[in-house]
Amino acid sequence: MRDLEGRVAIISGGSSGIGAALARAFARERVRVALLARREGPLRALAQELAAQGVEVLPIPTDVTQEEAVQAAVDRTVDRWGRLDIVVANAGQYVRKPVTAWTVEDFQRSCAVNFYGALHLVLAALPVLRRQREGHIVLMSSLDAKKGLPLDGPYVAAKYALSGIGGVMRQELRDEGIDVTVVYPGRVDTPMIANLKVPWISPKLPPEKVARAVLKAIRKRKAEVIVPWTGYLLYLDLLAPRLADYLVKKLGLSGEPHPASGPTHPPEAENGTHR
Ligand SMILES: NC(=O)c1ccc[n+]([C@@H]2O[C@H](COP(=O)([O-])OP(=O)(O)OC[C@H]3O[C@@H](n4cnc5c(N)ncnc54)[C@H](OP(=O)(O)O)[C@@H]3O)[C@@H](O)[C@H]2O)c1
């Protein structure tokens, strides 16, 4: 098991939800953290909170859809601390729409953050990790990339792509001393799904639970993390997809409201991430 104290991490989507919970969890381990997100206010508030605990934090307002901005954020982190050990591509956006209303733009918008945003961070950090011959990349996917739920098309496309390259990277980078973990959370209680009602079988998890699972995965160099454990039931989809479809419908796993009935995210977030 690896000791994390003194390591340097960079987290995209560090201003809220899972990213913020992970930053707090890293801080407890005395990991130095660079936090990336677009909204400067929440980013700086979290940085102040962690700095007050004696942890070195670097808030860097960044839009992950902008490749050059992400490169600049990685450069700043390495300039500041001289190295980079843990890269968490976590920034995300929930873009859902029924297939009958899909547009190409829905997919471009989802992929811009959920896929290319993560790719920008990975590509910017990779030369540093390769030079060190050491490092850990964490990709925040979703259980939606084990079985895509109805209404989640644009989100599912991006998360499947992300999980797919995670598996490729893990195999190619193993001999370079770089580990790759793909994380598949179920529903998590964050602003991203604040307005989504979920069935009893898939309750919203506290983001801290995902953060703890990620920390454990980094320590143990795990290839995959599925939280909660009931997510493993989705492997049923490999053997019996129609049975899995039936259960998804029967159990109401897609949640409510239907996206055509209005935004699933809080009105105050309409201009932010949470569309
Ligand atoms: N909540 C769930 O049920 C759930 C389930 C499975 C997987 N996930 C995944 O977990 C990750 C974190 O989501 P969350 O649940 O913690 O949601 P959240 O609280 O809404 O956090 C999303 C984070 O992404 C950042 N972000 C969004 N667009 C960005 C952009 N263009 N550039 C930089 N940062 C951006 C947001 O910051 P700014 O708005 O300040 O930019 C925010 O910090 C996402 O990848 C999500 O897909 C969530």
The ligand as an ORCA input file, in Angstrom:
! r2SCAN-3c Opt
* xyz 0 1
  N     -23.415     12.874     -9.314
  C     -23.550     11.678     -9.852
  O     -24.584     11.004     -9.680
  C     -22.419     11.081    -10.648
  C     -22.484      9.717    -10.946
  C     -21.469      9.142    -11.708
  C     -20.407      9.910    -12.140
  N     -20.373     11.240    -11.844
  C     -19.246     12.005    -12.356
  O     -18.532     12.591    -11.296
  C     -17.858     13.760    -11.749
  C     -18.095     14.899    -10.784
  O     -19.478     15.231    -10.803
  P     -20.281     15.645     -9.493
  O     -21.344     14.651     -9.308
  O     -19.335     15.925     -8.386
  O     -20.992     16.948    -10.018
  P     -20.836     18.493     -9.657
  O     -20.925     18.684     -8.198
  O     -21.801     19.155    -10.544
  O     -19.336     18.821    -10.099
  C     -18.957     18.942    -11.438
  C     -17.604     19.617    -11.450
  O     -17.141     19.722    -12.806
  C     -16.716     21.061    -13.028
  N     -16.837     21.402    -14.435
  C     -17.912     21.243    -15.242
  N     -17.652     21.721    -16.469
  C     -16.371     22.170    -16.443
  C     -15.518     22.771    -17.391
  N     -15.924     23.022    -18.651
  N     -14.269     23.109    -17.023
  C     -13.842     22.870    -15.754
  N     -14.598     22.296    -14.801
  C     -15.851     21.962    -15.153
  C     -17.626     21.912    -12.124
  O     -17.028     23.143    -11.805
  P     -17.408     24.557    -12.494
  O     -18.883     24.571    -12.711
  O     -16.930     25.560    -11.495
  O     -16.612     24.612    -13.749
  C     -17.673     21.031    -10.887
  O     -16.551     21.268    -10.078
  C     -18.392     14.033    -13.165
  O     -17.464     13.576    -14.115
  C     -19.652     13.190    -13.221
  O     -19.964     12.811    -14.530
  C     -21.353     11.839    -11.097
*
